Amino acid sequence: MVFVWIQIHLITLVFAHKLTFNTEADEFSVIYNSRQFNFNLQKNDSLVSVAETTAPTMNGSSTTEVTTVETTTRPTTTQYLMYTMMNSQTIYSYTFDFSLFGVFGPVKNGQITIPYSTYLPALVFNDQLGFLEIIGDTQSSRNYNHKWMTPAGKFRRQRGSLFNGDYDFEVCYSQNAGTLVFSGYGHSGATQVYIITQNSNWNQVENSDKYLSSFQNPGNSHYIGFGVVEHDDMIYLMGGYSTSGSPIEVRNEIQVLNLKNSESLQESQTRQWSFMTSLKNAVYGPAVIYSNDQLLVVGETECIQYSQQYTYTCRDVQYLSLASNTTGVHAGTIEYGNKHRDDESGLAYPGMYHIPGGNVSIFGGASALDSCIQQTSLETDLDSEWNCLSSSESALEGLKYFGGDSTNIRFSNFVV
């Protein structure tokens, strides 16, 4: 199925009409304002012949005007959102369907029980294999499970997993290297980046040789709570904190690993992390997504009181411009949830998604309020206050936790 936008300019009428049809049917008619238009799609799917037949006159004659116009075609795509929440043991699956009539969704496909015991697994979509990967338990380093699931919710036998079992780890998928784990806990102050599902075009990666270069630890103990995202085979790691020192210092640095044009394990292993820039606000447990040549960042930041005045950085949506490598904020635009510590608040580990040409959405997270469990904004209006949806208004299910508010989310956005 393809979608075709046809815009026909006739002498007597400027006629714009959106049509959806199967290319196997190359002829069809449209009645518009009592006038009949006959369409004939050419074999190359790029030209349409349009014949307008006028109503018969008193003597029975009629006239036909033929116009040939170029069309714009594009394949259908489906954007998926899959997520799970702390202690839910469930993956919720939604789709957004794109057409020339707009974007439909989120539409729930179903909910899938995770086939092993876990508090909060990591989720990531493997584009090469076409599977969602469900990995371990971010709350336990003793959970070694690693499963593959189709977008339809069917589990497949996983072959050759290289997952160690880690605590408070992050994951992402790289087109060149495969699925990667990022771990800063339990390594005596060191960090690890390693492959758990390799690029299937590479020679077999052995367990002893799966490691890429380590990212930088700003402290000398465990480094956790950072966010990771991949775009165009650039890996960005930001925020988090090192558990050494008192008080704990939340970080704002952004590190980057460039895996572009890396065609082998050996070449990927030569690539080194580098410091890129810093976010305006230190952040813990962020969700990071790509939107319009920016990385958008939402997580737990500070709401500190100075002489009865509060700095509401916890209401900011931060961004990294990929065009200029500079950072900024959409200040004071979002609800920050239940304030659960004296000096920090914000939505730790929320979910996020972006509909190209449409909305950006934040959902769940600790401790998103039941009255504002999802927040949305037009992608072109991020500086305005975002719209709140309660749990009863949101189409996304399963976001409420025991106390009525939300908690940590793990999610994956992908298009097939």
N, C-alpha and C positions, 0 to 999 in steps of 0.2 A: 504493500500500500504506500502511495506517495501522496503528499498534500500539494495542491497546485493553487496558486493565487493568479486569477485571471482578471486583468483590467483592460476593458475594451472601450475604445473611443470611436463612436459613430458620429456622423454628421449631425444627426438629429437628437443624439442622446449621449451623455457621459454616464456609463454604466459600470459600476464597480461591484463585483460579486465574489464571495468566497465559496469555493466548491471543493468537495472531497469525493474522489471516485477511484475505483480500481482501474489500473492501467490496462487490464485485460479487456475492459469495456471501452472501446475507443470512440463511441458515438453516444451522445445523449442530448436531451433538450431541456431548456429552462423556460418557463412562462414568467414574464416580468412585466407588470403593468399591462396585461392583456396582449403582450407581444411575445412571439415565440422566437427563441434563439436556439439554433441547432449547432452543437459543438462536435468537432472531429479532431481527436488527438492524433498527431502525426507519430510516426514510428520512433523518432528520436526523443519523444517525450518533452520536446522543448518548444514546439510550435502547435498552435491550435487554430484551426479554421472555424470561423464563426459566420453562420448564415442567418440573417434576420429576414424572416418572411412576414410581410405586412398582411393585414386582413384583406380579404377579397373586396374589390370595389363593386359598384352597382352592376357592371357588365360582367362580373365574375373573374376579372383579372387580378393578379397580385404581383408584387415586385419582391425581388430578393437582393439583398446587399451582402457581399461576402467580405470579411475582414480577417487577415491572418495576423496573430499577435504572438509575441514570445512570452513564455511562462517562466515562473520560478518554481523549481521543485526541490523538495527536501525530504529525507526519509523520516519516518516516525521514530521517536526516541522515548524511552521511559526512564525517568529518574526515580531511584529508590531511596528511601530512608529506612534504615533498620537501627533499632536501639534496644538496649536493656538497661535495667536499673538495679541498684544495690538490693540484693536478697530477693530478686523477683524470679530468677530461674527461667525467665521468659524473654524471647526476642520478639519485638513488635515490628511488623513489616508494613510499610506504606509505599504508595507510588504517586507520582505526579505525571500526568499524561499531557504531552504538548501537542497542540494543533494550531492551525491558523485561527481557530475560534477562541484561543486562550489556553490557559493552563488549568487542568482539572486536578484537584487534590489539596491536601493529602487524602488519599483513599486507602482505607485499610484493606490489606490482603489477608491478614490473619495474624496469629501469634503462635510461636513455635517454642516448645519446651526444649531447653538446652539439655543434651543427653548425658550430662555428667554434673556432679555437685560442684557449685561454684557460687561465691558471693557476688563477684563482679568481674566477668571476663572482658578481655579486650576484643574489639571487633575491627576488621579491616577487609576491604574487598580486593581480591586479586584479579586484576583486569586480564592477565594472560590466561589464567585458568577458568575465569568466569565463576569463581566461588567466593562466598563470604567465609572468611576464616574466623573461627571462634577459639580464643587462645587463653588457656590457663585460668588464673584468678589473680587479679591485681591486688588482692588482699592476702595472698598466701604464696610463698615461694616453693611450696611443696606440691603444687598442682601442676602436673606435666601434660594435661590434656590439650589437644590441638585438633579441632574438627574442621571439616569443609562442608559448606552448605550451599545449594543452588539458590538463585533468587526466588525460586518457587517454594523453598523451604524443605527440600529433600537433602538428607545428609549423604555424603559420599565418603568412601574409605580414604583416609588421608595416608599418603605414602611418603616416607622419608622425612618426617618432621625433625628439625634440629633445635626445637625449643628446650631450653634448660629448665624452665620453671623459675619464675622471678616474682619479686614483690614490687608493687607500685611502679610498674613498667609502662612504657608507651610503645605503640606500633605504628608503622606506616608501610605503604606499598611503593616500591620504586620500579619503574618499567624496566630499568636495566639490571638491577640487583635482585629484585624479588621482594618478599615480605621481610621486614626488618624489625627487630626488637631493640629498644633503648632502655638500658638499665643503669641506675646509679645507686642501687641499694645492695649491701652485702658484699662489697668488693674492696673493703678496707680503704675507702676513699677514692678508688679507681672507678671508672665507668666502662660500660660495654655497649657496643653496637654489633649485632650479629644477625646473620641470615637464618630464618626458620623455614622459609619456602623459597627455594632458589629459582632463578630464571631457568626455565625448562630447556632453553637452548644452550646452556652452558654444560661443560663437563661436570660430572657429579661433584658436589661440594661435600667434603668430609667434615665430620663434627669437629675435628681438631683444627680445621682451616676455614671456619665459617665467619671469622671476626673481621670487621672493618675497623677503621681508626676510631679511637675513643674520643668522645666529646669532652669539653673542659668542665671540671668540677670547680666552682668558685670557692669551695671550702675544703676541708680535709677529712670529712666524714661522709655519711650518706647524702646523696643529692637526689631529691624526689620532688614530685608535684609540678614538674615542667610540662609544657605542651609541645607536641611535635606535629608537623604537617609537611606534606610533600606537594610541590607544584612544579611541573615541567622538569622532573628529576633533580630538583633542588630540595634538599631537606633542611627545614628550619626548626630549631629547638629554642625555646624561650621560657623565661620565668622559672618558677620552682623555688626551692630553698635547700640549703645545706643544713643538716641537723647539728652541726658543730656550733658552739658559741651560744651565749645567752644574752639578750633574747635572740631567737631565731631570726635571721635576716632573709626576707623574701627578695628575690632577684628580679631584675628587669632586662638582663642581657639577652641578645639574640645571637645564636651561633648558626652557621650554615655549612652544609656539606654538599659539594657540587659533584653529582654523579652523571652529568650529561656526557653522552658519547663514551661511556665506560662500557666496553664490549666484553670484558672478562672479569672473573673474580680477582685475578692478579692486578688488573688495572684499577678496579674499584678499591682494592686494599691500599693503593698508593695515594688515594685522595684524602686530604686532611681537612679537619674542621677549622673554621676561622671565625673570629669575632666580626660581626657585621655592623650592629648598632645597638641601641638600647630603647626599650619601650619607655614611654613617658612615666608610667606607673609600674612599680613592681607588682607581680601577679603570681598567684598560686592556683594550681588546678585549672588552667584555662582550656576552653574549647577554642580551636583555631580553624577557620575555614577560608577558602578563597572566594573572592567576590570582586569582579570588575577591576582587575589588576591591583588588588589589595589583599592582604591577609587581615581578617577581622579577628579580634582577640577579646574574649569575655571570660573572666574568672574572678577569683577572690582577691580583692585589693583592700586598701585602708580607708576607713572613715574615722579620722582622728579629730578629737576635740581640742581646739586651742582657744582658751579664754572665751568659752561659750560659743565658739565658731567651729563649724565642722568642715573638713575638707572631704567632699563627697566624691572622691575618685572612684568609689565603689559603684557609682552610677554611670561611669564612663564606658563606652565601647572604644577600645583602642584599635589602631590599625598600623600596618606596615605597608607603605607604598612600594610596590615592586618596580615601578618605573624610576623612582628616585632614591630608593633605599632609605627613606626617611620615615619617621614615626609621628603619630599624632593621636588625637582623641576626638570622638564625638561626645562632647562633655555633657553630663547630667541628663542623659536621655533614657536610661532604663531603670526599672525597679530592682533593688538589690537584695530583696528577700529579708528573712528574719536575721536581725543582728545577733550573732551568737557568741561574740567575744568583745571585750572592751575596745579593742583597737583595730579590729578587722571585720570585714563583712564582704558581701558580694556573692555571686553565684559560683561556688566552687564546683568544677566538673559538670557544667551544664551540657546539653546537646545543642547543636546548631545546624541549620541548613540554609541554602540560598537557592532560589528559583531564578535562573537567568532571565532577565527582563521583567522580574516581578519582585517578590518579597525576600527579605532576610528574616529568619526566625530564630529565637532562643527558646529552649524549652527545658523545664526541670532544672536540676542542679541543687546543691545544698547551699542555702535552704530557701528555695523558691516558694513563695506563698501560694496557697491554694487559690487565692483570689487573683493571682497573676502568674499562673503556672506556665504560660507561654506568652512571649512578647514578639511582636512583628513590626516591621518597618519596610516601606518601599526602599529598594536598593538605591534610589536616587534621592532619598530624603532622610539619611541616617542621622542628620544633626537635629531633627525634630524628636519630640518625645515619642517613644514607641508605644504601640497599642497593646494593652494587657488583655489576655483571655484567661478566664477562670478554668478550673478543671472540668466544669460542666459545659463550658463553651468551646473548649479546644477539641479538635478532632483526634488529637493524640491521646491514646489511652495509657493507663498504667503508670502515670507520673506521680500519683499521690503515695506518700510513705505513711508509716504508722501514725505519726502525729498530725497528719493532714497536709503538711507541706511536702516538698519533694526532696530528693537526695541525689547522690552521684549517678550520672548517666554515662554510658559508653555507647557510641553511635558510629554509623558509617553511611556516607552519601555516595552513591555511584549511579552511573548511567549505562544502560545496555540497550 
